[in-house]
Amino acid sequence: MRIVGIDMGEKRIGVAIADDRTPIAVPSRTIEAGADPVESVARLVEEEGAGVVVVGLPLSLSGAVGPQGQEVMSQAAQLEVRLSIPVHLWDERLTTTEAARSQLRRPGTSRSKPHGPGRDAHAAAIMLQAYLDSRR
């Protein structure tokens, strides 16, 4: 069964993929959120043939759910109804920061481009990997 990790953003949505037989999250791609991000994600999940979706929940450092977290919770609920498969929320605190640091350590990356489309997919993979590791 395929598992799709989603890092919902206002402009871009990071996507990571894993398989439950070899639970390693891999950054897949970044898609544009568009006018209806729920529909964009639903189409992608259907194309991937996923059986589970894990959506990153943006919490404050204290663990509180703010306005962005409430929006993501609403989108995740809409996805679950639309797809009729389990949609789990998972803490995504600091995944974008970790993804940025990881990208800066890679050869050939530049500090002059602080936010490229690959970062969102990498953040989704970090979040999805944490979810997968918790299930072991």
VOGU-3710 file (C-alpha; in Angstrom, 3 decimals, decimal comma):
1> mrivgidmge> 0,000/0,000/0,000  1,272/3,456/-0,874  1,290/6,202/1,710  1,332/9,833/0,594  2,699/12,582/2,828  1,415/16,096/2,223  2,906/19,409/3,358  0,055/21,844/2,687  1,171/25,356/1,868  -0,727/28,401/0,705
11> krigvaiadd> 1,108/28,462/-2,653  2,815/25,080/-2,940  2,111/21,589/-1,625  5,008/19,264/-0,915  4,474/15,582/-1,651  6,348/12,543/-0,359  5,673/8,875/-1,038  6,302/5,705/0,938  5,323/2,075/0,696  4,240/0,167/3,800
21> rtpiavpsrt> 6,543/-2,771/2,892  9,662/-0,593/2,825  8,752/2,306/5,084  11,101/4,962/3,771  9,666/8,338/2,814  10,962/9,788/-0,437  10,384/13,369/-1,616  8,236/13,133/-4,732  7,297/16,533/-6,078  5,762/19,895/-5,383
31> ieagadpves> 2,438/20,914/-6,849  0,752/24,276/-6,978  -2,013/24,701/-4,405  -4,242/26,410/-6,961  -7,736/27,642/-6,261  -8,813/24,344/-4,654  -5,885/22,686/-2,841  -8,078/19,839/-1,565  -9,017/18,868/-5,119  -5,377/19,162/-6,251
41> varlveeega> -4,247/16,808/-3,489  -7,173/14,414/-4,026  -6,288/14,033/-7,724  -2,654/13,393/-6,879  -3,526/10,800/-4,209  -5,840/9,008/-6,645  -3,127/9,019/-9,336  -0,667/7,491/-6,858  -3,174/4,825/-5,797  -2,524/5,578/-2,133
51> gvvvvglpls> -4,350/3,827/0,671  -3,377/6,326/3,377  -2,624/10,054/3,435  -0,602/11,798/6,133  -1,056/15,567/6,243  1,425/17,730/8,106  -0,234/19,744/10,866  1,464/23,100/11,440  1,576/23,639/15,188  3,230/26,452/17,089
61> lsgavgpqgq> 6,386/25,614/19,022  4,214/25,323/22,144  2,016/22,768/20,378  -0,982/25,068/19,966  -3,143/24,954/16,861  -3,304/28,373/15,222  -5,296/29,656/12,235  -3,087/27,852/9,698  -3,407/24,619/11,682  -7,178/24,980/11,766
71> evmsqaaqle> -7,233/25,450/7,990  -5,110/22,325/7,463  -7,384/20,344/9,810  -10,374/21,429/7,740  -8,620/20,488/4,490  -7,650/17,080/5,901  -11,265/16,409/6,912  -12,423/17,365/3,401  -9,793/15,046/1,897  -10,952/12,120/4,012
81> vrlsipvhlw> -14,556/12,608/2,852  -13,504/13,118/-0,775  -11,145/10,107/-0,907  -12,811/7,634/1,483  -9,394/6,519/2,796  -7,710/7,277/6,125  -6,219/10,757/6,384  -3,961/11,264/9,400  -2,655/14,541/10,766  0,970/14,590/11,910
91> derlttteaa> 3,010/17,279/13,650  5,181/19,040/11,085  6,911/21,531/13,393  10,341/22,555/12,073  10,266/20,236/9,041  10,737/23,124/6,613  13,681/24,395/8,668  15,201/20,908/8,732  14,641/20,553/4,981  16,341/23,898/4,333
101> rsqlrrpgts> 19,350/22,938/6,439  19,588/19,591/4,698  19,529/21,236/1,280  22,271/23,683/2,256  24,518/20,769/3,243  24,184/19,131/-0,167  26,917/19,839/-2,709  25,911/22,267/-5,424  23,273/24,083/-3,381  23,360/27,797/-2,868
111> rskphgpgrd> 22,369/30,032/0,018  21,206/32,598/-2,533  18,113/30,521/-3,307  16,524/30,129/0,117  13,215/28,605/-0,931  13,015/26,354/-3,941  10,181/23,996/-4,830  12,190/20,958/-3,706  12,136/22,122/-0,099  8,390/21,526/0,259
121> ahaaaimlqa> 8,675/17,930/-0,953  11,664/17,362/1,315  9,709/18,757/4,297  6,845/16,387/3,431  9,307/13,475/3,422  10,693/14,426/6,839  7,168/14,608/8,259  6,105/11,333/6,618  9,240/9,559/7,841  8,459/10,637/11,424
131> yldsrr> 4,961/9,192/11,019  6,336/5,924/9,616  8,943/5,643/12,374  6,243/6,066/15,033  4,426/3,016/13,666  7,403/0,669/14,135
//
